[in-house]
Amino acid sequence: MKRQVYLSMKSLEEAGNIFFSRFGPDKKTGIRCIKVEESDGRITAEPVFAKRSAPSYHSSAMDGIAVKAEQTYGATERIPMTLALEKDAVWVNTGQPLPKPFNAVIMIEDVHIIDDDHIEIRSSAYPWQHVRKVGEDIVATQLLFPQNHSIRAYDIGALISGGVFSVNVRKKPRVAIIPTGSELIRHEDIAEGEALGEGRIVEYNAQVLAALVRESGGIPLVHNIVSDSKKDIKKILRKYVDSEADMVIINAGSSAGSKDFTVHAIGEMGEVLVHGVAMMPGKPTILGIVAGKPVIGNPGYAVSAALSFEQFVKPMLYALQGVSPPKKPTIEVQPIRDIPSKVGIEEFLRVNIGMVGERHVATPLARAAGSITTLTRAEGIIRIPALSEGISQGRTTIAELLVDEEALSNTVVIIGSHDMTIDILGDEVRRDSGHVRISSGNVGSLGGLLAIRKGTCHMAGSHLLDTETGEYNLSYIRRYIPNMDVTVFHLVLRDQGLILNKGNPKAIKDVQDLARDDVVFVNRQAGSGTRVLFDYKLNQAGIPSNAVKGYDHEEFTHMAVAVDILSGAADCGMGIHAAAKALDLDFVPIEQEQYDLIVPTRMLDQPNIQNTLNTTRSDNFKKRVAALGGYDPSRSGERFAEVKSGQERIAET
């Protein structure tokens, strides 16, 4: 099979116009009659009219006495009026029918009892005072709801009150989801936590798509995994378009590889409307029509599949039900750094968002299309237009929110060096406070200090070694944050060293061995504390950086370094002991270093900051950190230094 080439990739707007125009307003699901009590969230297929009035009789709206209003005229505080019970007035309770010939109610608070047969009133009533008249709420035959109305909880009460006990609604769209790929394996077929064999991938996109279908009012029909076979894909596609499905999603196989058969299957059975959309992630999306039904070829990468669903499947699902999809709330944000983007491609960038001062700041997450955690961690999505080269950190832009806006004001933004204890801190502070959230960005220690200076974070995580004095962080604070008062808190002491394959097959003992031709190294990014420490150790050993094979191969986290070693991409890397332990790798200790949290002093009184710092001092946090291995949390949360305009004061301990 020859590879496909995107000869005419469409813009996102153009692709949507081509696709949705083939399915006009008359293209809706069928009608089903259901009980009103089961109708929450369903869409009315036709107008609904009341079958009776509510209330259906004149009733008292208050506890008191029913009177003839005309008979009470003239009653005042100075000239009270006496009424005979049973003749001029009768006692009534709220909701009781209003007895004839009475036409008004006086509240019991305004009635003065004289004896068992007489009462006194000191103000007159007007006709229909405190009376619920027939049809006050609903009049028989009135329109309760138009067609294409989404039924809410309150609407159910109105329907029943109006005598409507069943309602015709749109059938939920049935969406067939066909996962494809010979390398895929169902999660039901493996044990929880079981390692996968080489070349095998656990399939989860279908379950994500199924949940998204349910969120959009549809019914997912998840098929078993189909191998990379055009014949098999066509067979299953034919089954669904000829019978039970209103729409079909074929997941994976939409790209331009030699085993990507989705476009051929759709083209041979129907019509390919679009193959390739100028969006990132999601470029390989296929939009087609088979047997008059929409068929979408979703990319196999998780984020691409989800974003393709949002742009094409979700709007179609709502259109089939006769309504528009709900709009996501948006907010104005300022990126913490410049974000370049490729011209000609509309990019959907996942970001963390937090409120720092009066601004909402956005920290970009990894752009990897296959990283589902960039969606689970994201608080928002920034759409970078196709004609833009990116977004400058000095300008604001709009982000679609994935969380409640209120949550952003309770988010503590920590930017700087990656450390596994920040994840523990985020979990512990959420458990302790119930509302505070930690949003972290891994840009290296120096990047964290610069974020403090620019006012785009609440805290910076740093472990920058001054190679001349042996102290951590303070000299860098003086240099890079000279005009701001900051307070430095200990977080942990941690073991830095060489992460090695299990069993250390190349017998690497120290930094000297990294100059060997048979050793491939993986480095941390420039500006990170680990990189500073590593360069210092190379200098001490008299080894030039160009003598280390892989010195320019950079990763942004300790776990990424460990994964490179586990996968065989490198033999060795500089990182923390906890990362090696997490992946059952070997470790050669080099240095115990100090990892601190730097906080602008003006922010210390903020409750969320206090909650976070208090959590670092808690026994639970310290126990969990110690269990990671390679950490000493005994001084976690201690105030280490106060730096005022470059002049630090070391706290007494």
C-alpha positions in Angstrom: 0.0 0.0 0.0 1.4 3.4 -1.0 1.6 6.2 1.5 -1.0 8.9 1.3 0.0 12.5 0.8 -2.1 15.4 2.1 -2.5 17.1 -1.3 -5.1 19.6 -0.2 -5.0 20.1 3.5 -7.9 22.3 4.6 -8.0 25.0 7.2 -10.1 24.2 10.3 -12.8 26.6 9.2 -12.9 25.3 5.6 -12.9 21.7 6.7 -15.9 22.4 9.0 -17.8 24.1 6.3 -17.3 21.3 3.8 -18.2 18.6 6.4 -21.2 20.2 8.1 -22.7 21.5 4.9 -23.3 18.0 3.7 -25.6 17.4 6.7 -28.4 20.0 6.6 -30.8 21.0 9.4 -33.1 18.1 8.5 -30.5 15.6 9.3 -31.6 14.7 12.8 -32.1 11.5 14.8 -35.5 10.0 15.1 -38.2 10.6 17.7 -38.9 8.6 20.8 -41.7 9.0 23.4 -40.4 8.7 27.0 -41.7 9.3 30.5 -41.3 12.8 31.7 -39.4 11.7 34.8 -36.8 10.1 32.5 -36.4 13.2 30.3 -33.7 15.2 32.1 -31.2 16.4 29.5 -33.1 15.1 26.5 -34.1 17.3 23.5 -37.7 17.9 22.6 -38.5 16.7 19.1 -41.7 18.8 18.8 -43.4 21.7 20.7 -44.9 20.7 24.1 -48.3 22.3 25.1 -49.9 22.2 28.5 -52.9 19.9 28.9 -54.3 21.5 31.9 -54.1 24.8 33.9 -52.1 25.1 37.1 -53.5 25.8 39.5 -56.8 24.3 38.3 -58.8 26.1 40.9 -58.7 29.4 42.8 -56.7 28.8 45.9 -55.5 30.7 49.0 -51.9 31.8 48.8 -51.7 32.5 52.6 -53.0 31.2 55.9 -55.8 33.6 57.0 -59.4 34.4 56.3 -61.3 34.5 53.0 -63.4 37.6 52.5 -65.4 39.5 49.9 -63.0 42.4 49.1 -65.8 44.9 48.5 -67.2 44.3 52.0 -63.9 45.3 53.6 -63.5 48.7 52.0 -63.2 51.5 54.6 -61.4 49.4 57.3 -58.4 51.3 58.9 -56.4 51.3 62.0 -58.6 54.1 63.4 -61.8 52.6 62.1 -61.5 48.8 62.4 -64.2 46.5 60.9 -65.8 43.5 62.6 -66.7 40.5 60.5 -68.9 37.5 61.4 -67.2 34.2 60.8 -68.9 31.8 58.4 -71.0 34.7 57.2 -68.6 37.5 56.3 -65.4 35.5 56.4 -64.1 31.9 56.7 -60.8 30.5 57.9 -58.5 29.1 55.0 -55.0 27.6 54.8 -52.4 28.0 52.1 -53.3 25.9 49.1 -57.0 25.3 50.0 -59.7 26.1 47.4 -61.1 29.6 47.8 -64.8 29.2 48.9 -67.5 31.0 47.0 -68.4 33.8 46.9 -65.2 35.1 48.5 -62.5 36.7 46.3 -59.7 37.8 48.6 -57.6 36.5 51.5 -56.4 38.5 54.6 -53.2 37.1 56.2 -53.7 35.7 59.7 -51.1 38.2 61.0 -53.5 41.0 60.1 -56.6 39.4 61.7 -57.6 40.2 65.4 -59.8 37.6 67.0 -62.6 39.0 69.1 -64.4 35.7 70.1 -65.3 32.4 68.5 -67.7 34.0 66.1 -66.2 37.4 65.3 -62.9 38.8 64.0 -61.6 42.3 63.4 -59.7 43.7 60.5 -57.9 47.1 60.4 -57.2 47.4 56.7 -59.2 46.7 53.6 -58.5 44.0 51.0 -58.5 44.3 47.2 -59.9 41.7 44.8 -57.8 38.6 44.4 -55.4 39.6 47.2 -53.3 36.6 48.3 -55.2 34.3 45.9 -53.6 32.0 43.3 -56.1 32.2 40.4 -56.8 29.4 37.9 -53.9 29.3 35.4 -51.7 31.7 37.3 -48.7 29.5 36.5 -49.8 27.5 33.5 -52.9 27.9 31.2 -54.1 24.9 29.4 -52.9 24.8 25.7 -50.1 27.3 26.3 -46.7 26.4 24.8 -44.5 25.0 27.6 -41.4 24.3 25.5 -40.5 24.6 21.8 -38.9 21.9 19.8 -35.1 21.5 20.2 -35.3 22.5 23.8 -33.0 20.7 26.3 -35.1 19.6 29.2 -33.8 20.6 32.7 -34.7 19.5 36.2 -37.1 22.4 36.7 -38.8 21.7 33.3 -39.9 18.3 34.5 -41.9 20.0 37.3 -43.6 22.3 34.8 -44.4 19.4 32.5 -46.1 17.4 35.2 -47.8 20.4 36.6 -49.2 21.1 33.1 -50.6 17.6 32.8 -47.9 16.3 30.5 -46.6 12.9 31.6 -44.8 11.8 28.5 -42.8 13.7 25.9 -41.5 13.1 22.4 -37.7 13.7 22.4 -34.9 13.1 19.9 -33.3 9.7 20.0 -29.8 9.9 21.4 -27.3 9.6 18.5 -25.6 6.3 18.4 -21.9 6.5 17.6 -19.9 3.5 16.5 -16.3 3.7 17.7 -13.9 1.4 15.9 -10.4 1.3 17.3 -7.8 0.0 14.8 -4.2 -1.1 15.0 -2.6 -4.5 15.0 -0.3 -3.4 17.9 -3.2 -2.6 20.2 -4.3 -4.7 23.2 -7.5 -4.3 25.3 -7.0 -3.2 28.9 -9.4 -6.0 29.9 -6.9 -8.6 28.5 -4.0 -7.6 30.8 -3.5 -7.5 34.6 -3.5 -4.1 36.3 0.1 -2.8 36.2 1.3 -5.6 34.0 4.2 -4.6 31.7 3.4 -4.7 28.0 5.5 -6.6 25.5 7.6 -4.6 23.0 5.4 -3.3 20.2 2.2 -3.6 22.2 0.1 -0.6 23.2 -2.9 -0.6 25.5 -5.9 0.8 23.8 -7.7 3.6 25.7 -8.8 6.1 23.0 -12.0 4.3 22.4 -13.0 4.7 26.1 -12.1 8.4 26.1 -14.2 8.9 23.0 -17.0 6.9 24.4 -17.1 9.2 27.5 -17.0 12.3 25.3 -19.9 10.9 23.3 -21.9 10.4 26.5 -21.1 14.0 27.6 -22.5 15.2 24.2 -25.8 13.3 24.7 -24.9 10.3 22.5 -24.8 6.5 23.0 -21.3 5.0 22.3 -21.1 1.6 20.5 -17.5 0.5 21.1 -16.3 -2.2 18.8 -13.5 -4.6 19.5 -10.0 -3.7 18.2 -9.7 -4.2 14.4 -6.4 -5.1 12.9 -4.7 -3.0 10.2 -6.6 -4.5 7.4 -8.6 -2.5 4.8 -10.9 -5.5 4.3 -11.6 -5.8 8.0 -12.2 -2.1 8.5 -14.6 -2.0 5.5 -16.5 -5.0 6.9 -17.0 -3.4 10.3 -17.8 0.1 8.8 -20.4 -1.5 6.6 -22.1 -3.2 9.6 -22.6 0.1 11.4 -23.6 2.4 8.6 -26.1 -0.1 7.3 -27.8 -0.5 10.7 -27.6 0.9 14.1 -25.2 3.8 14.0 -25.9 7.5 13.2 -22.2 8.3 13.0 -19.0 6.3 12.9 -15.6 7.1 14.3 -12.6 5.1 13.1 -9.8 5.7 15.5 -6.2 5.6 14.2 -5.1 4.7 10.7 -6.0 8.2 9.5 -2.5 9.4 8.8 -0.2 8.9 5.7 1.6 5.7 6.7 1.7 2.6 4.6 -0.6 0.8 7.0 -3.1 3.7 7.4 -6.2 2.2 5.7 -9.0 4.4 7.0 -9.0 6.9 4.1 -9.1 4.0 1.5 -12.0 2.3 3.3 -14.0 5.5 3.5 -13.2 6.4 -0.1 -14.1 3.1 -1.5 -17.4 2.8 0.4 -18.4 6.5 0.2 -16.8 9.8 -0.2 -13.7 11.4 1.5 -14.6 15.1 2.0 -11.4 16.1 3.8 -8.2 14.4 4.5 -5.9 16.6 6.5 -6.9 19.6 8.6 -4.5 22.5 9.3 -4.7 22.0 13.1 -2.2 20.8 15.6 -2.7 18.3 17.2 -5.2 16.6 14.9 -3.8 17.2 11.4 -4.5 13.7 10.0 -8.3 14.0 10.6 -10.5 12.4 7.9 -14.0 13.7 7.3 -16.2 11.5 5.1 -19.7 10.3 4.3 -20.8 6.6 3.8 -24.4 5.6 3.2 -25.5 9.1 4.0 -23.9 9.0 7.5 -20.9 11.0 8.8 -17.7 9.0 9.2 -14.7 10.6 10.9 -11.2 9.1 10.8 -9.7 10.3 14.1 -5.9 10.4 14.5 -4.4 7.7 16.8 -2.6 10.0 19.2 -4.7 10.6 22.2 -4.7 14.4 22.2 -5.2 14.6 18.5 -8.2 12.2 18.8 -9.7 14.3 21.6 -9.3 17.6 19.8 -10.5 16.2 16.5 -13.6 15.0 18.4 -14.2 18.5 19.9 -14.0 20.2 16.5 -16.0 17.8 14.3 -17.8 15.0 16.2 -19.2 17.0 19.1 -20.8 19.7 16.9 -22.3 17.0 14.7 -23.7 15.1 17.7 -25.5 18.2 18.9 -26.7 19.0 15.4 -28.3 15.5 15.1 -30.2 16.4 18.2 -31.3 19.8 16.9 -29.3 22.0 19.2 -25.9 23.8 19.3 -23.1 22.6 21.5 -22.6 24.6 24.7 -19.9 27.3 24.5 -16.9 26.9 26.7 -16.1 29.8 29.1 -13.0 31.8 28.2 -10.6 34.0 30.2 -7.8 36.4 29.3 -4.4 35.1 30.2 -0.8 36.1 29.9 1.8 33.4 28.9 4.8 33.1 31.2 7.1 33.0 28.1 7.1 33.5 24.4 5.3 30.7 22.6 6.4 30.3 18.9 4.0 28.5 16.6 4.1 27.2 13.0 2.5 29.5 10.5 -0.3 27.9 8.5 -1.4 25.5 11.3 -4.0 26.4 14.0 -2.5 25.2 17.2 -4.4 24.1 20.3 -1.9 24.6 23.2 -2.7 23.1 26.6 -1.8 25.3 29.5 -1.8 25.5 33.3 -3.5 28.7 34.5 -3.3 30.4 37.8 -4.0 33.9 39.2 -0.9 35.8 40.3 -1.7 39.2 41.6 -4.3 40.7 39.3 -3.3 38.6 36.2 -4.2 35.1 35.0 -0.9 33.6 33.9 -0.6 30.6 31.5 2.2 28.0 31.7 2.4 25.9 28.4 2.4 22.2 28.8 4.2 19.7 26.5 3.0 19.8 22.9 3.2 16.1 22.5 0.1 14.9 20.7 0.3 11.5 22.3 0.5 12.7 25.9 -3.0 12.4 27.4 -1.7 13.9 30.7 -1.4 17.3 28.9 -5.2 17.2 28.9 -5.7 15.8 32.4 -3.3 18.5 33.8 -4.5 21.4 31.7 -6.7 24.2 33.1 -7.2 25.7 29.7 -6.5 25.6 25.9 -5.0 28.5 24.0 -5.9 28.6 20.3 -3.0 30.1 18.2 -4.4 31.2 14.8 -3.0 29.7 11.7 -1.6 33.0 10.4 0.2 33.8 13.7 3.9 33.0 14.4 3.1 32.6 18.1 2.2 34.6 21.2 4.5 37.0 23.0 4.8 36.7 26.8 4.1 40.4 27.1 0.7 40.2 25.5 -2.6 38.7 26.7 -4.6 36.1 24.8 -7.8 34.2 25.3 -7.9 30.7 26.8 -10.8 28.3 26.8 -11.3 27.1 30.3 -11.4 23.4 31.2 -12.0 24.1 35.0 -14.2 26.5 36.9 -12.9 30.0 36.9 -13.2 30.1 40.7 -10.6 27.3 40.9 -8.0 29.6 39.3 -8.0 32.0 42.2 -7.1 29.0 44.5 -4.3 27.8 42.3 -0.7 28.2 43.5 1.7 28.5 40.6 5.1 27.0 41.1 7.6 27.5 38.3 11.2 26.2 38.2 13.1 23.1 38.6 11.4 19.8 38.3 11.2 17.7 41.5 8.9 14.8 42.4 8.1 16.2 45.8 6.1 19.0 44.1 3.6 16.3 42.9 3.4 15.1 46.5 2.9 18.6 47.7 0.1 19.1 45.3 -1.7 16.0 46.5 -1.2 16.8 50.2 -2.3 20.4 50.0 -5.4 19.3 48.2 -6.1 16.8 51.0 -5.5 19.3 53.7 -7.2 22.3 52.3 -9.8 20.8 50.0 -9.6 23.7 47.6 -6.0 24.8 47.0 -4.5 23.5 43.7 -0.8 23.4 42.7 0.0 24.2 39.1 3.7 23.5 38.3 5.8 24.3 35.3 9.2 22.7 34.7 11.4 25.3 33.1 14.6 24.8 35.2 15.8 26.7 38.3 16.9 29.8 36.5 13.6 29.9 34.6 11.8 29.8 38.0 13.8 32.8 39.3 13.0 34.7 36.1 9.3 33.9 36.5 9.5 35.4 40.1 11.1 38.5 38.6 8.4 38.8 36.0 5.6 38.2 38.5 4.2 35.2 36.7 4.3 32.7 39.6 3.8 32.5 43.3 6.8 30.3 44.1 10.0 29.1 42.3 11.6 25.8 42.9 15.4 26.1 42.7 18.6 24.2 43.5 21.3 26.4 41.8 24.8 25.8 43.1 27.2 28.6 43.4 30.4 26.7 42.4 32.6 29.3 44.0 31.0 29.4 47.5 29.2 26.1 47.6 26.0 27.8 48.7 22.6 27.2 47.0 20.3 29.8 45.3 21.2 33.0 47.3 23.9 34.3 44.9 21.5 33.7 41.9 18.7 35.5 43.7 21.0 38.5 44.2 21.9 38.4 40.6 18.5 37.7 38.9 16.0 39.2 41.4 17.9 42.3 42.6 15.0 44.6 43.2 12.5 42.3 45.0 12.1 41.1 48.6 11.9 37.3 48.6 11.9 34.7 51.3 13.6 31.3 50.8 12.2 28.1 52.4 13.9 24.8 52.6 11.9 22.0 50.8 14.3 19.0 50.7 17.8 17.9 50.6 18.1 15.4 47.8 20.6 13.0 46.3 21.8 13.9 42.8 23.9 11.4 40.8 24.2 9.2 37.8 21.1 7.2 36.8 22.2 3.9 35.1 20.6 0.8 33.6 19.7 -2.0 36.0 22.9 -3.9 36.9 25.1 -1.1 35.5 26.1 -3.2 32.5 28.8 -0.6 31.4 30.3 -0.4 34.9 30.0 3.4 35.1 31.4 4.5 38.5 31.8 8.3 38.3 31.9 11.3 36.0 35.3 10.3 34.6 33.6 7.3 32.8 31.4 9.7 30.8 34.3 10.5 28.5 34.4 6.9 27.3 33.4 6.3 23.7 31.0 3.5 24.6 28.9 5.7 27.0 25.9 7.7 25.8 24.8 10.5 28.1 21.4 12.3 28.4 21.6 15.8 29.9 19.2 18.3 31.5 18.4 21.6 29.8 20.6 24.7 30.2 19.5 26.8 33.1 18.5 23.9 35.3 20.2 23.3 38.6 21.1 19.8 37.6 22.9 21.1 34.5 24.8 23.6 36.6 25.9 20.9 39.0 26.9 18.5 36.2 28.9 21.2 34.4 30.7 21.9 37.7 31.5 18.2 38.2 32.8 18.0 34.6 35.0 21.0 35.2 36.3 19.5 38.5 37.2 16.3 36.5 38.8 18.3 33.7 36.5 16.9 31.1 35.4 19.2 28.3 31.7 19.0 27.4 32.4 17.9 23.8 34.0 14.8 25.2 30.7 13.6 26.5 28.7 11.8 23.9 25.1 13.0 24.2 25.9 16.2 26.1 23.5 18.2 23.8 20.7 15.7 24.2 18.5 17.5 26.7 15.4 16.6 28.8 13.3 18.8 31.0 12.6 16.5 33.9 14.4 13.9 36.0 11.8 11.3 35.0 12.3 12.0 31.4 16.1 11.3 31.9 15.2 8.1 33.7 12.9 7.0 30.9 15.6 7.7 28.3 17.9 5.3 30.1 15.2 2.7 30.7 14.3 2.8 27.0 17.9 2.4 25.8 18.2 5.9 24.3 21.1 6.6 26.7 23.3 4.7 29.1 23.5 7.3 31.8 22.1 10.6 32.9 22.3 13.1 35.7 19.3 13.1 38.0 17.8 12.4 41.4 17.8 9.1 43.2 14.0 9.1 43.5 13.6 9.0 39.7 16.0 6.1 39.4 14.2 4.2 42.2 10.8 4.9 40.6 11.8 3.0 37.4 14.0 0.4 39.2 17.3 1.7 37.8 20.7 1.9 39.3 22.1 5.0 40.9 25.6 6.4 41.7 25.4 9.3 44.2 27.4 12.4 43.3 26.1 15.2 45.6 23.5 15.9 48.2 22.0 19.2 47.1 19.6 21.8 48.6 16.2 22.3 46.9 14.4 25.4 48.0 11.1 27.3 47.4 11.5 31.0 46.8 8.5 33.2 47.5 8.0 36.9 47.0 7.7 38.3 50.5 4.7 40.4 49.7 2.7 37.2 49.0 3.4 35.4 52.3 0.2 36.5 53.9 -2.0 35.0 51.2 -4.0 32.1 52.6 -3.2 29.8 49.7 0.5 30.4 50.1 0.3 29.8 53.9 -1.7 26.5 53.3 1.0 25.4 50.9 3.9 26.2 53.2 2.2 24.7 56.1 1.7 21.5 54.1 5.5 21.3 53.5 5.9 21.2 57.3 3.3 18.4 57.9 4.3 14.9 59.0 2.3 13.3 56.2 4.2 15.3 53.5 7.6 14.4 55.1 6.8 10.7 55.4 5.7 10.5 51.8 8.8 12.3 50.6 11.1 10.1 52.6 9.5 7.1 51.1 10.5 8.2 47.6 14.1 7.5 48.4 17.1 9.8 48.2 15.4 12.7 50.1 15.9 14.3 53.5 12.8 16.2 54.3 13.7 16.9 58.0 13.9 20.7 57.4 11.0 21.0 55.0 9.1 24.3 55.3 11.8 26.0 57.4 12.5 29.6 56.6 16.0 29.6 55.4 16.7 33.2 54.3 15.1 36.6 53.6 16.6 38.5 50.8 15.8 42.3 50.6 17.0 44.0 47.4 19.9 41.7 47.2 20.9 41.7 50.9 20.0 38.4 52.5 19.5 37.5 56.1 20.0 33.9 57.0 17.2 32.7 59.3 18.2 31.3 62.7 17.5 27.6 62.9 
